[in-house]
Amino acid sequence: MTKERIARRVTFLIAVAAASAANAQPANGSWVRTTAPELYAAYHDNEVAADQTYKGKSLRIRGMVVGIAKDVLNHPYVSLAGSQFGTVHLQFGDRSASELAKLHRGMNIEVTCRGDGMIIGIPVLTCGN
């Protein structure tokens, strides 16, 4: 399998996970606060434990933007620095595009999202749908 095909498959899987996620509003009014490096480290240390802490939960995540792009379904996403070589992906709905257009690499942001677990080594969250 070529690198391009693998990249398309990863992007497609991330898009499918985001499309199936529900709204990020907490039922009990509380948020789990974290940073992109903390979330990334938790998932790469123990995915099962990290899922118990973050998956399906409403999160307030802070981090540095390292990329703003669109997936194969043309939905915008933001990549936050998770480690020196890894990222945390924040998937957004089309309605967020105008706000995301104001972002730039190196900017520090805090976003409300819902944890969707880890897909092929990448922690994924759904935000602002």
Rosetta silent file (secondary structure, phi, psi, omega in degrees, C-alpha in Angstrom):
SEQUENCE: MTKERIARRVTFLIAVAAASAANAQPANGSWVRTTAPELYAAYHDNEVAADQTYKGKSLRIRGMVVGIAKDVLNHPYVSLAGSQFGTVHLQFGDRSASELAKLHRGMNIEVTCRGDGMIIGIPVLTCGN
SCORE:     score description
SCORE:     0.000 S_00000001
   1 L     0.000  132.181 -178.711    0.000    0.000    0.000 S_00000001
   2 L   -74.734  160.065  178.499    1.446    3.393   -0.953 S_00000001
   3 H   -60.695  -39.346  179.972    1.936    6.205    1.557 S_00000001
   4 H   -63.198  -42.037 -179.716   -0.673    8.295   -0.275 S_00000001
   5 H   -67.272  -39.489  176.987   -3.233    5.490   -0.062 S_00000001
   6 H   -62.980  -44.470  179.775   -2.509    4.959    3.643 S_00000001
   7 H   -60.793  -42.243  178.459   -2.901    8.710    4.270 S_00000001
   8 H   -64.053  -39.064 -179.606   -6.253    8.727    2.436 S_00000001
   9 H   -66.177  -43.762  178.061   -7.421    5.723    4.456 S_00000001
  10 H   -60.364  -47.278 -179.966   -6.419    7.346    7.766 S_00000001
  11 H   -61.172  -41.666  178.902   -8.196   10.576    6.787 S_00000001
  12 H   -62.595  -44.634 -179.506  -11.299    8.616    5.736 S_00000001
  13 H   -63.715  -38.367  177.065  -11.391    6.703    9.040 S_00000001
  14 H   -64.213  -42.537  179.976  -11.049    9.947   10.988 S_00000001
  15 H   -63.750  -40.819  178.907  -13.888   11.483    8.950 S_00000001
  16 H   -64.320  -42.786  178.807  -16.151    8.479    9.568 S_00000001
  17 H   -62.366  -41.814 -179.944  -15.486    8.645   13.307 S_00000001
  18 H   -66.979  -39.374 -177.992  -16.253   12.371   13.357 S_00000001
  19 H   -64.976  -27.202 -177.680  -19.437   11.973   11.328 S_00000001
  20 L   -91.471   -4.870 -176.832  -20.836    9.498   13.850 S_00000001
  21 L   -78.227  152.045  178.893  -20.059   11.612   16.927 S_00000001
  22 L   -93.651  176.985 -179.869  -22.709   13.460   18.890 S_00000001
  23 L   -57.421  148.860 -174.417  -22.794   17.046   20.105 S_00000001
  24 L   -88.716   10.354 -179.722  -20.028   18.055   22.532 S_00000001
  25 L   -77.446  131.888 -178.234  -22.298   19.583   25.206 S_00000001
  26 L   -74.294  139.722  178.451  -21.927   17.922   28.639 S_00000001
  27 L   -71.028  -35.474 -175.857  -25.018   16.325   30.137 S_00000001
  28 L  -102.024    5.665  177.263  -23.950   17.153   33.690 S_00000001
  29 L    80.319    3.098 -179.755  -22.410   20.564   32.985 S_00000001
  30 L  -111.051  149.074 -179.973  -18.846   19.484   33.778 S_00000001
  31 L  -113.734  150.232  167.051  -15.859   19.303   31.458 S_00000001
  32 E   -92.613  119.259 -179.276  -12.746   17.191   31.576 S_00000001
  33 E   -93.463  136.392  179.149   -9.913   19.698   31.168 S_00000001
  34 E  -157.155  173.867  173.415   -6.738   18.601   29.395 S_00000001
  35 E  -117.358  161.185  178.969   -4.016   19.677   27.002 S_00000001
  36 H   -59.249  -45.280  177.834   -3.133   18.118   23.663 S_00000001
  37 H   -62.367  -37.318  177.780    0.221   16.775   24.975 S_00000001
  38 H   -64.860  -45.088  179.635   -1.523   15.263   28.044 S_00000001
  39 H   -63.455  -46.363  179.163   -4.203   13.610   25.894 S_00000001
  40 H   -58.641  -48.559 -179.093   -1.649   12.339   23.386 S_00000001
  41 H   -62.906  -41.054  179.817    0.581   10.902   26.138 S_00000001
  42 H   -60.952  -45.396 -179.573   -2.368    9.244   27.895 S_00000001
  43 H   -68.295  -35.526 -178.963   -3.479    7.473   24.703 S_00000001
  44 H   -82.267  -15.411  174.348    0.021    6.362   23.781 S_00000001
  45 H   -82.820  -46.573 -176.762    0.694    5.114   27.312 S_00000001
  46 L  -160.280   98.291 -176.253   -2.531    3.085   27.721 S_00000001
  47 H   -61.531  -37.327 -179.208   -5.391    3.391   25.215 S_00000001
  48 H   -64.170  -46.573  179.054   -7.831    1.423   27.398 S_00000001
  49 H   -65.991  -40.646  179.821   -7.299    3.705   30.407 S_00000001
  50 H   -64.006  -40.329  176.218   -7.413    6.838   28.239 S_00000001
  51 H   -58.722  -39.998  179.050  -10.735    5.751   26.712 S_00000001
  52 H   -64.739  -31.342 -179.304  -12.177    5.417   30.214 S_00000001
  53 H   -84.461  -39.416 -169.101  -11.066    8.958   31.003 S_00000001
  54 H  -115.841  -33.325 -172.357  -11.783   10.753   27.713 S_00000001
  55 E   -65.814  128.267 -179.888  -13.889    8.768   25.221 S_00000001
  56 L    79.269   -0.644 -178.048  -17.482   10.004   25.027 S_00000001
  57 L   -97.512  154.462  173.642  -16.733   12.779   27.527 S_00000001
  58 E   -81.922  127.674 -174.834  -16.999   16.527   27.037 S_00000001
  59 E  -121.927  148.872  165.066  -13.514   18.005   27.016 S_00000001
  60 E  -112.443  109.869 -176.040  -11.902   21.431   27.195 S_00000001
  61 E  -114.716  135.738  177.351   -8.620   20.918   25.363 S_00000001
  62 E  -113.746  145.763  176.189   -5.778   23.408   24.991 S_00000001
  63 E   179.702  174.617 -179.687   -2.930   23.172   22.542 S_00000001
  64 E   -97.297  129.531  179.616   -0.832   24.656   19.792 S_00000001
  65 E   -69.806  127.271  174.692   -2.158   24.524   16.231 S_00000001
  66 E  -117.501   -4.808  177.231    0.194   22.712   13.853 S_00000001
  67 E  -170.526  145.707  174.613   -2.233   22.338   10.967 S_00000001
  68 E  -133.724  122.418 -174.659   -5.613   23.429    9.601 S_00000001
  69 E  -154.958 -172.193  175.324   -6.992   21.410    6.683 S_00000001
  70 E  -125.414  146.627  178.606   -9.943   19.498    5.231 S_00000001
  71 L   -86.159 -174.269 -176.524  -10.468   15.748    5.122 S_00000001
  72 L   -66.257  -19.337  176.553  -11.543   13.672    2.105 S_00000001
  73 L   -94.042    8.763  177.390  -15.179   14.546    2.813 S_00000001
  74 L    70.227   22.267  176.235  -14.252   18.252    2.749 S_00000001
  75 L   -93.377  137.132 -178.316  -14.856   18.708    6.506 S_00000001
  76 E   -74.062  148.962  172.927  -12.399   20.984    8.308 S_00000001
  77 E  -145.832  159.038  178.401  -10.091   19.763   11.026 S_00000001
  78 E  -122.701  137.709  174.471   -7.336   21.182   13.189 S_00000001
  79 E  -105.090  128.261  175.657   -4.217   19.327   14.299 S_00000001
  80 E  -106.239  146.146  177.426   -2.771   20.209   17.692 S_00000001
  81 E   -64.078  121.733  178.002    0.777   19.343   18.732 S_00000001
  82 L  -105.038  -32.776  176.932    0.592   16.214   20.886 S_00000001
  83 L  -156.722 -173.008  179.622    4.283   15.374   20.939 S_00000001
  84 L   -60.650  -34.067 -175.713    7.366   16.145   18.892 S_00000001
  85 L  -119.764   -6.447 -175.600    6.109   13.860   16.111 S_00000001
  86 L  -119.872  159.962 -178.071    2.413   13.231   16.848 S_00000001
  87 E  -129.319  165.982  169.887   -0.797   15.229   16.775 S_00000001
  88 E  -112.586  129.300 -177.006   -4.304   15.308   18.203 S_00000001
  89 E   -99.120  128.091  176.630   -7.000   15.763   15.553 S_00000001
  90 E  -109.197  110.504 -179.964   -9.991   18.016   16.197 S_00000001
  91 E   -87.768  138.167 -179.649  -12.780   17.360   13.690 S_00000001
  92 E  -127.432  156.769  173.247  -15.263   20.174   12.978 S_00000001
  93 L   -82.132  167.579 -178.001  -18.506   20.515   11.059 S_00000001
  94 H   -59.688  -29.783 -178.397  -18.828   22.733    8.006 S_00000001
  95 H   -65.357  -16.103 -179.530  -20.467   25.487   10.092 S_00000001
  96 H   -89.442   -4.377 -172.835  -17.134   26.049   11.851 S_00000001
  97 H   -56.831  -41.467 -177.522  -15.190   26.821    8.655 S_00000001
  98 H   -65.812  -36.841  177.392  -15.358   30.622    8.965 S_00000001
  99 H   -71.038  -40.717 -179.543  -13.966   30.519   12.520 S_00000001
 100 H   -66.954  -28.212  178.786  -11.275   27.988   11.583 S_00000001
 101 L   -63.661  -19.234  179.572  -10.213   30.206    8.674 S_00000001
 102 L   -83.989  -11.246 -178.489   -9.001   32.723   11.297 S_00000001
 103 L   -79.983  160.163  173.510   -6.547   30.240   12.833 S_00000001
 104 L  -147.341  158.624  179.144   -2.890   29.915   11.946 S_00000001
 105 L   -59.169  140.728  179.368   -0.053   27.553   12.785 S_00000001
 106 L    92.567  -12.782  179.871    1.602   28.298   16.111 S_00000001
 107 L   -74.814  138.605  173.983   -1.571   29.760   17.633 S_00000001
 108 E   -93.850  129.794 -177.863   -2.572   28.426   21.069 S_00000001
 109 E  -130.738  161.251  171.237   -6.276   27.598   21.332 S_00000001
 110 E  -129.922  128.363 -171.785   -8.751   26.115   23.807 S_00000001
 111 E  -134.034  147.227  173.974  -11.705   24.239   22.355 S_00000001
 112 E   -93.706  126.650 -175.227  -14.748   22.362   23.650 S_00000001
 113 E  -144.311  178.520  171.505  -14.964   18.884   22.129 S_00000001
 114 E  -121.197  133.492  179.718  -16.084   15.319   22.669 S_00000001
 115 E   -71.350  131.410  179.363  -13.528   12.529   22.953 S_00000001
 116 E  -116.209    8.372  178.347  -13.807    9.914   20.207 S_00000001
 117 E    90.559 -159.027 -178.157  -10.889    7.667   21.160 S_00000001
 118 E  -121.563  133.493  179.040   -7.839    6.829   19.097 S_00000001
 119 E  -122.476  118.324 -179.872   -7.853    5.837   15.440 S_00000001
 120 L    47.020   49.972  174.973   -4.680    4.369   13.948 S_00000001
 121 L    79.976    7.368 -178.287   -2.497    6.004   16.587 S_00000001
 122 E  -120.824  116.345  173.380   -4.156    9.443   16.439 S_00000001
 123 E   -63.568  133.676 -175.240   -6.330   10.743   19.304 S_00000001
 124 E  -125.077  136.378  175.674   -9.519   12.174   17.718 S_00000001
 125 E  -129.837  149.590  175.712  -12.054   14.645   19.108 S_00000001
 126 E  -107.947  129.154 -172.962  -15.222   16.075   17.583 S_00000001
 127 E  -132.338  148.204  169.027  -15.691   19.792   18.139 S_00000001
 128 L    51.039   37.332  178.818  -18.179   22.522   17.247 S_00000001
 129 L   -81.885    0.000    0.000  -20.642   20.518   15.153 S_00000001
